[in-house]
Amino acid sequence: MTSQLQPDQGISVAADLTRVMFGGQFKQLHEHWRTLFSSRAFGFREGLTAEERTALSYQRLRLVNDALDGLDRPEQLAMDIERLTALHEWIGVADPGLLTVASIHYNLFLGSLLDHDGPRDDLWEFTALERTGTFLCTEAAHGNGATNLETTATYDPDNREFVLHTPTPGAGKFMPNTSSLGGPKTGVVAARLVIGSRDEGVYLFLVPLSDGAGLALPGVRIQRLPQTSTSPVDHCLTTFDRVRLPFEAFLQADNGRLSPNGVFTSNVGNPRKRFLRSVSRVTEGKLCMSAAGLGVTRHALAVATRYAHSRYTSSGTPGGTMPVIEHRSHHAPLLDAFATTYAATLLHRMAVRQWAQAVTKTERDDAERLVAITKGWVTWRARDVMTECRERCGAQGLFLANGIAGPLAAIEGTITAEGDNLVIWVKAGAEMLLDFTTPSGTPGTKPDLSNPDDLQNLLADIERIWHHRARTRLRSGKRGNPVQRWNGTVLSVLPLVDAHARRLAAAALLDSANQATHPDAKRLLLGLHRLFALRHINAHSGALLAQEHLTASQVGQLLDAIEDVIEELAPDTLTLTEGFAISDGNTLQHPISDLSNGVVLA
C-alpha cells in the first residue's frame, strides 16, 4: 500500500497533524510528560500482584511530583486545567493505577483545598507528598444521589470543633483510596454541616486519616474492598466514629461560612447548589477522565496500526504474503477509529478551552454541560476504539505488557468516575431539551455528500430531528406523573445528546482541517471528517430521508461514499499515527513491537 503523501519544504505532514491536534501547545504542555512516561521507570513490570502494582503506583506518584520541579508547582498544576489535563493524557498509558491516585491527589484533593478560603501555608505536606491526599464523597447507599449523603459534621461551639460521624452503614465512604499503601493520607471529606438542630447542607472538611506509618487514626475505620477489574487501586470503605476536627478543618467559601461562635452564612440558599459548589472540582475531574481516555486510545491505536503493518498474512496467491493492514476488513475499522479519535481529541480541546475561559454564570453553565457531554462521549468512544484495537492485535492484544488490555479495563473506571456517564447525560439532555436552542439550518435542501459544510448541516439536521422527537414525547406524556412522563422521553433525549456531541466533534475536526498548513495534512483531516460524518449520517439515513433532508438516491450512495474515503485514507494510516506524537521509547517497550519474521518475542 503506497502512501499518497508528497514532501513539502515547510512543516512535515505528521508535524502539522500534531500541531493542530494539540492546539499548537505540544511543546509547552505535553512534551515533558511524554518524555517522562516513556522512560524505563514507567515501563510495564511483569508478574506483580495487585497489591504490588498499587504500591508501585504510589512510588511513581512521587516521581511525577518530583518531575514538576522546573515545570510547575503542584498548586499551579492543580489550578491550570490545560496543564492538568495534559498530564492525564499521558499518565494512563504508563500506569492506570497511577492515573487514579494522581488525579485524586492533584485535582480532587489539592484542587478542592485551593478552591476554598483560608491560609494555605500548610500545604507543603501535600505538595511534597509527605502525605497523600484523597477524596471521600460518594457513600455506599448514595452512589448517584450525592445530595442525600448522611455523614455528618456537627459543630461544637464550646470547643470550636466538629464531630465527624458515620450514622448508618450505608453512609460509609465508598471506594476512596484510604489504605496504608502509599504512606500517611489525608482526606477531603464531604459531610453534612449540622449546627444545633439545623442541617446546612453538604460541605467539605479536611480530615487526617492515618499516622506516619499509614495506620488509621482513632475513630477512622478503613476496610479494603474487593479487587476491581479496572485500575489496581486500594479502594476502601471508610467510616468515622465521632472523630473530632479543629475549626480550621471546615473548607469555607461564599457558599458557606461559619464564625467560631457558630453563626452560619451563605450566598446560596439552595442546599443542592451549596453541595455542587463544594464539589465543583468534579467538573475538572470529568475533563481529566476524558483526557485520560484520549491518551490511552491514541496509544492503543498507534500500537494496533504499527502491528498491522508488521504482521504478515496470506495474500490470496500461492505462497504469497502481505501485511494485514492491506485487507479492507482490517484497515477500515482502524480508519473509523482514527476518525473518531481525532474528532474526540479536538472536541475535548474545545471543552477544556470553554471551561477555562468561562466567566459569567451563563458561560459556566454552558461550559459545564459541554464538559459532561464530552466526558460521556469521549470515554464511551475510547472503550469502543480500544476494543477494536485489542481485536485487531489478536491474541497479542490480550497481553498486559502490550499496553492495550490494561488501559482498556481501566476505561471502565473513567466511565463511572466523576459522574456515571448515563446519569450525567440524562441531566445534560434534560437541560438541552428545556433550555437549549437547536442549531440553525435550512430543511429541505439537497446536500452534496462531498461538501464538508453540507455534511455538517446534515449532522445538525440529525440533532434537530432528535430534539423535535424528544420535545414531542415530553409534551404528549401523561400529566401528573413526572417519572412516567420522563420515561417516555428519555430514550429520545439520549440520542439527542449523542447527536449534539458528534456534531460538535465533527465541527472541531473540520476546523482543524482548515487550520492545517500542509496540503496533505489538510487532505487527511478533511478525509477523516468526511468518514466520521458519513458514518453518523448513514446510521440516521432513514430519519433524514423521511424528513426530506436526503433523497432516496443519496441514501443509496452513502455506503459507496464511505468506501471511497476509506480507500483514499488507507495508504496513510502510519502518518495518521505519527500525528499522535507518541514516543517510540514508549511503544518499543511493548513485546508486540519486537518482531522477527512475524513472531512476537517475549
N, C-alpha and C positions, 0 to 999 in steps of 0.2 A: 504494500500500500504506500504509494508515493505522496509525500506532502506537497500541497499546492502553494506553500508559503514561499515568498520571494524575499531576498535580502533587502534591507533598507539602510541607507547611510546614517540615519539617526538612531533613535532608540530601537532595541530589538522588539520583536513581536511579544515574546514572553515578558519582557520588562514592561512593556506598555500594558499588557493584561494585568500584571501585578500592580502597576501604578493606579489603574482605575479601580481594581478590586479593593485595594487598601486605601483608597481615597487620597493617594499621594503622601501617605504618612507611614509607609512601611518602615523606613529607616528610623523615624522618630519614636514610633510606638511599638513596633513588632520585632525588629531585628535582634534586639537584645534578648528577648525571650526565646526566639527561635534558636539562637546560639546556645543559650543556657540549656534548654531542654533537649537539644540534640547531643549533649555531652554524655560521656560514659557514665557519669554519676546518676543519670536518669534513665539509663538503659533498662530493659526488662530483665528481671532476675528469675531464673527458672527454679521451680521446686520449693518456693516459700509457702508456708501455711498462711491462712487468712490473718492470723494474729501477727505473724512476722511481716506480712505486707502492710498491715496497718501501722505497725511500729516504724517501718521504713518510710511510710508517707509522712509521719511526723518528723523524722530525721531530715527528710528532703524539704519540709516546710522551712526548716532553719536555713537550708541552702538558698531557698528562694528569698528569705528575709535578708540574708547576707548579700545577695545579689542586688538588692535595692540600693546599696551604697553607691553613690555617684550617679544614681538614676533618679530615685525618688526616696523620700522618707515614707514609711508605712502610712503615716497620716495623709500625705499627699496622694498616695496611690488610692486610698480608700475614698477620697473626695473628688477624684478625677475619673468620671465614668468612662472616658475614652481609654485611659491607661489601664483602668481596672478590667474592662472587657478585653483589651488586647492581651493581658496576662492570661485570661481564661481561654483565649483562642489557641494557646499553645500548650497549656499545662495538662489538659486531659489526655493528650496522646502519650505523654510520658508516664502518667500515674493517675488513674481515675480516683483513687483514694485521696491523693494529694490535692486534686481538684476540689474535692468536697471540703476537706479541712481548711484549705487556703481560702476558699470562697466564704466559709463561715467566719473565719478569723478576721479577714480584711474587710469584707463587706458587711455582713450582718452584725458582727460584734463591734469591731473598731468603728465602722461607719455609723452605727447607732449611737455610740458614745459621742462621736464628733457632731452628730446632728442635734444633740441636746445641749442645754446650757451648762454652765459651771466651769470651774477651772479644770484644765486637763493636763496639769503639770505632772500628774501621777501616771501618765500613760506609758512611761518608759518600760514598765514591767511587760506590757503587751507589745510595744513596738520592738523591744529587744527579745521578745519571745521567752522572757523569764517565766511568763505564764501564758498559756494558750487560751484564746477566747472562744467561747461557744455561745449558742443562741437557743434559748428554751422558750418556745412559744406554743406550738401545737400540743394538744393534750389527747390522751388515748381515746377519750369519748367524744372529742370535738375536732375531728380532722379538718373538715372544710367549714365548720361552724365556729370559727375562731372568736367571734364576738361573744360566744357563750362560755368562754373559759371560766373555770371555777377556782383556780389558785388565787389565794387572797394575800394581800399585804396590808395588814391592819395597823394604822398609826397609833402609837402610844405617845401622846404629847408630854406626859410626865417625864419619860426617859428619852424623849426625842429619838425614838427608834420605831422601826417597822417590824411586825411579826409576820414572816412569810410562812404560809401553811398550805398543805395539800389536803383539802377537806374530804375528798372521796377517792376511791381507787381510779375512777375514770378521769380524775384531774391530773394524773401523773403525766409529766412532760415526756412526750413520745418521740423517740429516736434522736435526741441530741447526742453528740459525741463527747460524753462526760466521763468515760472510764479513766483508769490510772495510766493508760497508754498515752505517751506524749508528754508526761510530766504534769505539774500542777496546772489547774484550769480555773478560770473564772467565767461565769455566765452572765449574759444579759437575759433576764427572766421576765416574761410577760405575766402580770398578775393584776387582780382587781384591787384598786386602791380603796380601802374602806376607812372612813373617818367617822368615828362614833357609830351611828346606825346607818350612815349614808354610803352607798356604793357609787363612787365617782367614775367608774369605768376602768378599762384595762390600760395600764401603763407599764413602763419598763423599769427594772431595778437591777443594779449591778451587784452580783452575788458571788463571793468566793465559794468554790465548790470543793476544792481539795487542798491539802497541805503540800509542803515542799517535796514530799515523797510521792505525791499523786494520790494519797488516800483521802477518802471522803471526810469532810469536816463534820462535826457534831450536828445532828439534825438533818443531814443530807443523806438520802438513801439512793444508791445507784445500782441498778440491776441491768446486766448485759442482756440485750435482746438477741433472738436467733440471727444467724448469719443470713444476709440477703444475697441475691444473685447479682447484685449490681456492684458498686464500688465497695472494696473491702474497708469498712469504716467501723469504729467502735460505737455503734448505735446502742443507746441505753434507754431505760425507763427511769426517770429521775423524779423523786418526791421530796417534800420538805415537811419537817415536823417542828413547827413553831420556831423557825430559825430567826434570830434577832439580827436586824440590819441597822447600820447607822443612818442618820437622817440623809447623809450625802449619797446614799445608795439609790435614792429616787432620781431618775433621769427626768429633769424638768424642761419644759418648753412652753410656748404660748398656749398649747392645747391643754396644759395642766401644770399649775404651780401650787406649792404648798409652803406656808410660812412655818417656822418652828413651833409656833403656838397652835397650829392646826387649822389655819384659815386657808381654804382651797379656792383658787380662781382658775377660770378657763375662758378662752375666747371662742371655744367650740361648745355649743350647747348639746349636740347630739353625741351620746356615748359611743355609737358606732364610728362616727367620724373622729372622735378622740383616739379610739383604738387604731384606726387606719393611719392617722398621723404618727402615732407612736411607732408603728411597724413599717413606716414608709420605705425603709431600706429593702423591703421585699420587691419593690419595683426595680431598683437597681439589680436585685438578685435575679429577676426574670431576664434582664439583659445579659447577666453573667452566665446563666444557664444556657441561653440560646447561643451565646458566643462559644461556650464550651462545645456545644453540639456542632457548630460550624467547623471548629478546629479539627475534631476527630473525623468528621465527614470528609473534609478535604484530604486529610491524611489517608483515610481508607480508600478513597477514590484514586489517589496517586499510587498507592500500593497495588491495587487491583489493575490499574491501567498498565503500569510498568510490567507487572507479571504477565498480562495478556500479550504483551509484545515479546516476551522471552520464552513463553511456553509454547511448544510446537505440537501440532496435531495433524491428522491426516488431511491432505489437500483434495482428496477425492480421485486422485490419479494413482496408478500402481507405484508404490514406493515413495510417493511424494508427500512432503510435509509443508506446513506453513504455520505462522503464529496464529493462535486462536483469535486474536483481535481482528483477523481478516474476515471472520464469519459475521454476517449481519446479525445473527441471533446473539452474538456476544457483544459486538460494539454498539448496537442500537440501545440496549438498556443502559450501557455506560454513558452514552451521549445524552440520554434523558437525565441521567444522574448529574452530568456536567451542567446541563441547562438549569436543573433545579438548584444545584449547589451555588452556581454563580448568582442566580436570582436571589436565593436565600441570604447569601452573604451581603449583597447590596441592599436588600430590604432591611437587614439588621443595621447596616451603616446608617440608613435613613432613620430608624427608630432611635438609635443612640444619639444621633445629631439632634433630633427633635426634642428628646428628653433633656439633653444638655442645654438647649437654647430656650426652653420653656420658661417664661417669666410670670405671665398672668395666670389666674386660676383657670380660665378657659384653655389657655395653651397647655397647662399642666394636665388638665383633664383629658384633652385630646391626645397628648403625648402618652399619658398612662394607658389609655385604651389601645393605642398603637403598640406599645410595649407588650401588653398582654396578648394581643393578636399575633404579634411577631414571635413571642416566646412559644405559643402553641404551634404555630405553623412551622417554624424552623425546627423545633425539636421533633415533631412528628415526621417531617420530611427527612431529618437526619436519620431517624430509625429506618425509614424506607430505603434511603440511599445506601446506608451501611449494610443493611440486609442484602441488598443487591450485590454490593462489593464482596461481601462474605461468600455469597454463592458463586460469583464469577471466579473466585480463587479456589473453589472446590474444597477438598479436604485441608489444603494449606490454610484456608481462611479460618479454620477451627483452632489452630494453634495460637495460644495467647501471645507467644513471642513475635507473631507476625503483625501485631498492632491493630487488629480489627475486632476480633471476638470479644476481648475485654472491654474496650470502649463501647462496643455495641450493647453489651449488657448494661453498662453504666448509663447509657442514654435513657434507659427506663427511669433512672433516678431523676434526670433533668426534666422528664415529662411530668413527674409528680412534684418535684421540689418547687418552692416559691409560688405555690398555687397550682393545683391539679389542672392540666390543660383543658379538660372538658368543662370544668367549673368556671375558669376564667373566660373561656369562650362564650359560655352561656351569658355571663354578665356583660361581656363586650357586645354580644349580639343583641341583648335587650336594650342597651344604650343606643346601638345603631338603629334599631327598629323604632325607638321612640323619639330620639333627639338627633337623628343623623340625616343629612341630605345625600341622596344618591348622586353618583357622578352624572354630569350632563351629557347629552348625546342627541343624535338625530335618528330616531327609529325609522325603519323602512328603507334606509339607504342600502345599496348593494356594494359591499366591500370588495376590495382587491386583496386576495389572500396572500399576496407577496408584499403588500404595503404594511410596514410596521405600525403606522398610525391607525390604519384600518383595523389591524389586529387588536390594538389597544381599545378601539371603540367597541369591538365585539366582546372583549373582556368586560368592559363597562356595561354592555347590554346584559351579560350573564348576571352581573351583580344586581342590576335593576330588576331583572326577572325574579330573582330570589327575594329581593326586598318587597316587591309587589305581592308575591305569593305569601310571604310571612305576614305582611300587614292585613291582607285579605283574610287569612286564617285567624288572626287575632281579633279582627272586627266581627267575624262571623261566629266566634266562640260563644258558649253559653255564659250569660251574665250570672254573677252571684257565686261562682266557683273559680277563684283565680288560678288555682293549681290546674284544674281541668282545662281551663282556657289556655294557660301557658303550655300545657302538654300537647294541646292541639296545634301549637305554633312552633315549638322549639325545633322540630325536625326540618322546618324551613329556615329557621334562624341560623342554624349551624352551617349549612351550605352558603348562606349569605356571608358569614364571616370568612369562610374559606375563599369565596369568590373575591371578596374585598382584598384579602391578603395576596392572592395570586395577581390581581390587577396591579397592586402597588409594587409587588416584586418584579413583575414584568416591566412596569414603568421605570423602576430603578435600573434594570438591566438595559433597557433601551437608552436611558440617559447616559449610562456608562459607555455604550457604543458610540454615542455622539461625542463623548469626551476623548475617545481614542485618537491618538495622533498617527499611529502606524496603520496604513490602509488594510493590512491583513488582520491586525488586531480588531479593527472596526468590523471587517467582514465576519470574523469568527463570533464576535459578540452579537452582531445582528442575526447570525445563523442560530445562535443559542436562544435569542429572543424569539425568533420565528418558531423554533421547535417547541419551546416552552409554551408559547401562546397557542399554537395549533393543537397541542395535546389537550389543553383545557377546553378549547373551543369544540374539538371533536367529542369530548365527553358530554358536552351540553348541546350538541348539534340539533337534537330533536326539539328542544325548547326554542332555540334560535330560529329553526325552520318554522315552528308554529307561530312565532311572533313576527315572522317575515323579515328577520334580520339576515337570514341566509336563504338562498334559493335551493331547490332540490338538487340542481346541478352542482352547486358549490359544496353541498354536503357530500355528494359523491366524489368530489375532488380532494377532500380533506386528507384521506389516507395516502393518496399519491403525493400530495404536497409535503406530508410528513416524511415519506420515503425519500423525496428529493433532497430535503435539508439534511437528513441523516447521511445520505451519500456524499453530500458536499462537505460535511464536517468530519467524516470518518478518517481521512488521512491525517488529521491534525490533533488527535487525542493527546499525544505526548506534549505538544505545545500548550494545550489547554491545561495539562497537569503542571507544566512549568510556571504557568501564571499563578499557581498557589504559593510559589516561593518556598516550598518545603525543602529543608536541608537534606542533602544526600547523606550527611552524617547521621541523620535520624533513620531514614529508610534503609540504609545499608546495614544497620544493626539487626534487621529482621532476617531470619534464616531464608525466607522466601526470596530474598534478593541475591542469595548465593547460589547461582545456577551453574550446573555443569551438564551439558547435553540434556537439558530439560529436567534434571533431577535436583530437587531442593536438598541441600546439605544441612544436616543438623549441627 
